[in-house]
Amino acid sequence: MVPKSEKRFIRLNLITIVVTLLLILAGGIVRSTGSGMGCPDWPKCFDQYVPPTSASQLPADYKEKYVAERVVKNERFAKTLDKLGKGHLADSIRHDESILQPETFNVAKTWTEYLNRLMGAATGFLLVGLVIYSFTYRKTAKRIVVLSWVNLVVVAFQAWLGSIVVSTNLVPWIVTVHMLLALVILAILVYTYNYAQQMHKAVTIVMAKVVWLKVLIFLAIVVSVLQIVLGTEVREAVDAVSKALMYNDRESWLTRVGKIFSYHRDSAMVVLILNIIIYKLVKDRFNGKATALMVANSIAVVLIIQIVTGLILSNFALPPYAQALHILFSTLLFSLQYYLFLLVYKTDTYNQEH
């Protein structure tokens, strides 16, 4: 029998995973619609908790004001990078002229970014709730308490990095780090969810060895993370091309980004092949209503959707809705693969010799 306090933690953990994925979807919508600078300051938006709905609500000198604030903030960040021995990165921020370009107010972009920030705040509150609920495990599973605290710290850092993303005008490498931290947050959530669930379940036993299955799933996770990083870099390259073309000739953007798109496409084939092999192995070793088999089925569905959105992006001039869905399902694929790894890792093999 699972205590009610533990059921509350497990339920809230699952809700937090779902909301985090929705936050990533919101971030994908922001990215694909070019709304990242819809709010030029952080954490407020145009110095307001509820952003304006028209330009008449803005001060006359708002462009100069936020550029000046951005320069000061970026100099502080650059000094921090200098202290960390990252002088070349610090110099790239100091000499990035795009930071000096003011953003014109656009109500649609402002509210798109604002809603994304509200989703981020909701995720933060849920993680605080998880920390509080995690104390039910203080005697039985201290790692859940520790990891819940760690995740809260990571999210706080992620929020600060979000402010840097805004102040640096979406500097590419910072956007990539921002995305990777989202994966770290998801990984911790999936781990605590699985660990809390498995505490009251019998260990699954299968007739065949699962060593190679563990290795293949781990490899698939690594390739998926690489695929996400490459996808982020493709998006950054597309941004550079679109700006250079004054946002015209959209159909040619992907053809102009160079080899990075080819690497992204080729790694997608590796992801597909690995997951087909993994699915066959899971199906051979698990049956009935085994959680591992259900997760493998979910991975198959997500992978199909991911491929379809990728094909839409490459063949239909990067429609924004497909970009947002592509990001969402890439992170969902990572989450499910990691969950499957945890399930298989805890599986025992029946030794027929004994």
C-alpha positions as CSV (number, residue, x, y, z in Angstrom):
1,M,0.0,0.0,0.0
2,V,1.4,3.4,-1.1
3,P,1.0,6.1,1.6
4,K,-1.2,9.1,0.6
5,S,1.7,11.5,1.1
6,E,3.8,9.5,-1.4
7,K,0.9,9.3,-3.8
8,R,0.7,13.1,-3.7
9,F,4.3,13.4,-4.5
10,I,4.1,11.0,-7.4
11,R,1.0,12.8,-8.8
12,L,2.5,16.2,-8.5
13,N,5.8,14.9,-10.1
14,L,3.8,13.7,-13.1
15,I,1.9,17.0,-13.4
16,T,5.2,18.9,-13.2
17,I,6.7,16.7,-16.0
18,V,3.6,17.5,-18.2
19,V,3.8,21.3,-17.4
20,T,7.5,21.3,-18.1
21,L,6.9,19.8,-21.5
22,L,4.2,22.4,-22.1
23,L,6.7,25.1,-21.1
24,I,9.1,23.7,-23.8
25,L,6.2,23.9,-26.3
26,A,5.6,27.5,-25.3
27,G,9.3,28.2,-25.7
28,G,9.1,26.5,-29.1
29,I,6.3,28.8,-30.1
30,V,8.2,31.8,-28.9
31,R,11.3,30.7,-30.9
32,S,9.4,29.9,-34.1
33,T,7.4,33.1,-34.1
34,G,10.4,35.3,-33.3
35,S,8.9,36.5,-30.1
36,G,12.0,36.0,-27.9
37,M,12.5,39.7,-27.6
38,G,8.8,40.5,-27.2
39,C,9.7,41.6,-23.7
40,P,13.0,43.5,-23.7
41,D,13.4,43.3,-20.0
42,W,13.2,40.6,-17.3
43,P,11.4,39.5,-15.1
44,K,8.9,42.2,-15.9
45,C,7.7,43.0,-19.4
46,F,8.2,46.7,-20.3
47,D,8.6,47.3,-16.6
48,Q,5.0,46.0,-16.0
49,Y,3.7,42.8,-14.4
50,V,1.0,42.8,-17.0
51,P,2.4,43.9,-20.4
52,P,1.0,46.7,-22.5
53,T,-1.5,46.1,-25.3
54,S,-0.6,49.1,-27.4
55,A,2.4,51.3,-28.1
56,S,0.6,54.3,-26.5
57,Q,1.2,52.6,-23.1
58,L,5.0,52.7,-23.6
59,P,7.3,55.6,-22.6
60,A,8.6,57.7,-25.6
61,D,12.2,56.6,-25.1
62,Y,11.5,52.9,-24.4
63,K,13.9,51.7,-27.1
64,E,16.9,53.6,-25.8
65,K,16.1,52.8,-22.2
66,Y,16.0,49.0,-22.7
67,V,19.1,49.0,-24.9
68,A,21.0,50.9,-22.2
69,E,19.9,48.5,-19.5
70,R,20.8,45.5,-21.7
71,V,24.3,46.8,-22.3
72,V,24.9,47.2,-18.5
73,K,23.6,43.8,-17.7
74,N,25.6,42.2,-20.5
75,E,28.8,43.8,-19.2
76,R,28.2,42.3,-15.8
77,F,27.7,38.9,-17.5
78,A,30.8,39.4,-19.6
79,K,32.9,40.1,-16.4
80,T,31.6,36.9,-14.9
81,L,32.7,35.0,-18.0
82,D,36.1,36.6,-17.8
83,K,36.5,35.4,-14.2
84,L,35.5,31.9,-15.4
85,G,38.3,32.0,-18.0
86,K,35.9,32.4,-20.9
87,G,37.4,35.6,-22.3
88,H,36.6,34.9,-25.9
89,L,32.9,34.4,-25.1
90,A,32.9,37.6,-23.0
91,D,34.4,39.5,-25.9
92,S,31.8,38.1,-28.3
93,I,29.1,39.5,-26.2
94,R,30.8,42.9,-25.7
95,H,31.2,43.3,-29.5
96,D,27.9,41.9,-30.6
97,E,26.3,44.9,-32.4
98,S,22.9,43.2,-32.5
99,I,22.6,43.9,-28.8
100,L,22.5,47.6,-29.6
101,Q,19.6,47.2,-32.0
102,P,16.3,48.2,-30.2
103,E,13.2,46.0,-30.6
104,T,10.1,47.6,-32.0
105,F,7.0,46.9,-29.9
106,N,4.7,44.1,-31.3
107,V,1.7,43.3,-29.1
108,A,1.4,39.7,-30.4
109,K,5.1,38.9,-29.8
110,T,5.0,40.6,-26.4
111,W,2.1,38.5,-25.2
112,T,3.5,35.3,-26.7
113,E,6.7,35.8,-24.7
114,Y,4.7,36.9,-21.6
115,L,2.6,33.8,-21.6
116,N,5.8,31.7,-21.9
117,R,7.1,33.4,-18.8
118,L,3.9,32.7,-16.9
119,M,4.3,29.0,-17.8
120,G,7.9,29.2,-16.5
121,A,6.6,30.7,-13.2
122,A,4.0,28.0,-12.9
123,T,6.7,25.3,-13.4
124,G,8.8,27.0,-10.7
125,F,5.9,26.9,-8.2
126,L,5.3,23.2,-9.0
127,L,8.9,22.5,-8.3
128,V,8.7,24.3,-5.0
129,G,5.7,22.1,-4.2
130,L,7.8,19.0,-5.1
131,V,10.5,20.0,-2.7
132,I,7.9,20.4,0.1
133,Y,6.2,17.0,-0.7
134,S,9.6,15.3,-1.1
135,F,10.2,15.5,2.7
136,T,7.9,12.5,3.1
137,Y,10.9,10.5,1.8
138,R,13.4,12.0,4.2
139,K,13.8,8.7,6.0
140,T,13.1,6.2,3.2
141,A,14.6,7.8,0.1
142,K,16.8,10.8,0.8
143,R,17.9,10.9,-2.9
144,I,14.4,12.1,-3.8
145,V,14.7,15.0,-1.3
146,V,18.2,15.9,-2.6
147,L,17.2,15.7,-6.3
148,S,14.1,17.8,-5.7
149,W,16.3,20.5,-4.2
150,V,18.8,20.2,-6.9
151,N,16.1,20.6,-9.6
152,L,14.8,23.7,-7.8
153,V,18.4,25.2,-8.0
154,V,18.7,24.2,-11.6
155,V,15.4,25.9,-12.4
156,A,16.5,29.1,-10.6
157,F,19.7,29.1,-12.7
158,Q,17.6,28.4,-15.8
159,A,15.4,31.5,-14.9
160,W,18.5,33.6,-14.6
161,L,19.9,32.2,-17.9
162,G,16.5,33.1,-19.4
163,S,17.2,36.7,-18.5
164,I,20.6,36.5,-20.1
165,V,19.0,35.0,-23.3
166,V,16.9,38.2,-23.4
167,S,19.6,40.7,-22.6
168,T,22.1,39.1,-25.1
169,N,19.4,39.2,-27.8
170,L,19.3,35.4,-28.2
171,V,23.1,34.8,-28.5
172,P,23.2,31.2,-30.1
173,W,25.4,29.3,-27.5
174,I,23.3,30.7,-24.6
175,V,20.1,29.5,-26.3
176,T,21.7,26.0,-26.7
177,V,22.7,25.9,-23.0
178,H,19.2,27.0,-22.1
179,M,17.7,24.1,-24.0
180,L,20.2,21.5,-22.5
181,L,19.2,22.7,-19.0
182,A,15.6,22.0,-19.8
183,L,16.6,18.4,-20.5
184,V,18.4,18.2,-17.2
185,I,15.3,19.4,-15.4
186,L,13.2,16.8,-17.2
187,A,15.7,14.0,-16.5
188,I,15.6,14.7,-12.8
189,L,11.8,14.8,-12.8
190,V,11.6,11.5,-14.7
191,Y,14.1,9.9,-12.3
192,T,12.3,11.0,-9.1
193,Y,8.9,9.9,-10.6
194,N,10.2,6.5,-11.5
195,Y,12.1,6.0,-8.2
196,A,9.1,6.9,-6.1
197,Q,6.9,4.5,-8.1
198,Q,9.3,1.6,-8.0
199,M,9.7,1.7,-4.2
200,H,6.4,-0.1,-3.9
201,K,6.6,-2.4,-6.9
202,A,8.2,-5.9,-7.3
203,V,11.3,-6.0,-9.5
204,T,10.5,-7.1,-13.1
205,I,12.1,-10.3,-14.1
206,V,12.6,-11.4,-17.8
207,M,13.9,-14.5,-19.3
208,A,16.5,-13.0,-21.6
209,K,19.5,-10.8,-20.9
210,V,19.0,-7.1,-21.1
211,V,22.7,-5.8,-21.0
212,W,22.8,-4.9,-24.7
213,L,19.3,-3.4,-24.5
214,K,20.6,-1.1,-21.7
215,V,23.6,-0.1,-23.8
216,L,21.4,0.6,-26.9
217,I,18.9,2.7,-25.0
218,F,21.8,4.7,-23.4
219,L,23.3,5.2,-26.9
220,A,19.9,6.3,-28.2
221,I,19.6,8.9,-25.4
222,V,23.0,10.3,-26.3
223,V,22.2,10.5,-30.0
224,S,18.9,12.1,-29.2
225,V,20.6,14.8,-27.1
226,L,23.1,15.4,-29.9
227,Q,20.1,15.6,-32.3
228,I,18.5,18.3,-30.1
229,V,21.7,20.3,-30.0
230,L,22.1,20.0,-33.7
231,G,18.5,21.0,-34.2
232,T,19.1,24.1,-32.0
233,E,22.1,25.0,-34.1
234,V,20.1,24.6,-37.3
235,R,17.5,27.0,-35.9
236,E,20.2,29.5,-35.1
237,A,21.7,29.2,-38.6
238,V,18.2,29.7,-40.0
239,D,17.8,32.8,-37.9
240,A,21.0,34.2,-39.3
241,V,20.0,33.4,-42.9
242,S,16.5,34.9,-42.5
243,K,18.0,38.1,-41.1
244,A,20.5,38.3,-44.0
245,L,17.6,37.9,-46.5
246,M,15.4,40.5,-44.7
247,Y,13.0,37.6,-43.9
248,N,12.3,37.1,-47.6
249,D,12.7,34.0,-49.8
250,R,11.6,31.7,-46.9
251,E,11.8,28.6,-49.1
252,S,15.5,28.9,-49.5
253,W,16.5,29.3,-45.8
254,L,17.2,25.7,-45.1
255,T,19.3,25.2,-48.3
256,R,21.5,28.1,-47.2
257,V,22.4,27.0,-43.6
258,G,25.2,24.7,-44.7
259,K,26.2,21.2,-43.5
260,I,24.7,21.6,-40.1
261,F,21.3,20.7,-41.5
262,S,22.8,17.6,-43.2
263,Y,24.3,16.5,-39.8
264,H,20.9,17.0,-38.2
265,R,19.1,15.0,-40.8
266,D,21.7,12.2,-40.8
267,S,21.6,11.9,-37.0
268,A,17.8,11.6,-37.2
269,M,18.3,8.4,-39.3
270,V,20.6,7.1,-36.5
271,V,17.9,7.8,-33.9
272,L,15.3,6.0,-36.0
273,I,17.4,2.9,-36.6
274,L,18.4,2.7,-32.9
275,N,14.8,3.0,-31.7
276,I,13.6,0.4,-34.2
277,I,16.2,-2.1,-32.8
278,I,15.3,-1.1,-29.2
279,Y,11.6,-1.6,-29.9
280,K,12.1,-5.1,-31.3
281,L,14.2,-6.1,-28.3
282,V,11.7,-4.7,-25.8
283,K,8.9,-6.4,-27.5
284,D,10.8,-9.7,-27.4
285,R,11.6,-9.4,-23.7
286,F,8.5,-7.8,-22.2
287,N,4.9,-8.7,-22.8
288,G,1.4,-8.0,-21.6
289,K,1.0,-4.8,-19.7
290,A,4.6,-4.3,-18.8
291,T,5.4,-0.7,-18.3
292,A,8.5,-1.0,-20.4
293,L,6.5,-2.2,-23.4
294,M,4.0,0.6,-23.0
295,V,6.8,3.2,-22.9
296,A,8.3,1.6,-26.0
297,N,5.0,1.9,-27.8
298,S,4.8,5.5,-26.8
299,I,8.3,6.1,-28.1
300,A,7.3,4.6,-31.5
301,V,4.3,7.0,-31.8
302,V,6.4,10.0,-30.7
303,L,9.1,9.1,-33.2
304,I,6.7,8.9,-36.0
305,I,5.3,12.3,-35.2
306,Q,8.8,13.7,-34.8
307,I,9.7,12.4,-38.3
308,V,6.5,13.8,-39.8
309,T,7.1,17.3,-38.3
310,G,10.7,17.2,-39.6
311,L,9.5,16.4,-43.1
312,I,7.0,19.2,-42.9
313,L,9.7,21.6,-41.8
314,S,12.1,20.6,-44.6
315,N,9.6,20.5,-47.4
316,F,7.1,23.3,-46.5
317,A,9.4,26.3,-45.7
318,L,9.6,25.9,-41.9
319,P,6.0,26.6,-40.8
320,P,6.1,27.9,-37.2
321,Y,3.6,25.3,-35.8
322,A,5.8,22.5,-37.1
323,Q,8.8,24.0,-35.5
324,A,7.1,24.2,-32.1
325,L,5.8,20.6,-32.3
326,H,9.3,19.4,-33.5
327,I,10.9,20.8,-30.4
328,L,8.2,19.4,-28.1
329,F,8.3,15.9,-29.4
330,S,12.1,15.8,-29.5
331,T,12.1,16.5,-25.7
332,L,9.3,14.1,-25.2
333,L,11.3,11.5,-27.0
334,F,14.3,12.1,-24.8
335,S,12.1,11.9,-21.6
336,L,10.5,8.6,-22.7
337,Q,13.8,7.1,-23.7
338,Y,15.3,8.0,-20.3
339,Y,12.2,6.5,-18.5
340,L,12.6,3.3,-20.6
341,F,16.3,3.2,-19.6
342,L,15.4,3.5,-15.9
343,L,12.8,0.7,-16.2
344,V,15.1,-1.7,-18.1
345,Y,18.1,-0.8,-15.8
346,K,16.0,-2.1,-12.8
347,T,15.0,-5.3,-14.6
348,D,16.4,-8.6,-13.3
349,T,17.3,-11.5,-15.6
350,Y,16.1,-15.0,-14.7
351,N,19.1,-17.3,-14.6
352,Q,17.9,-20.7,-15.9
353,E,21.0,-22.5,-14.5
354,H,19.6,-21.9,-11.0
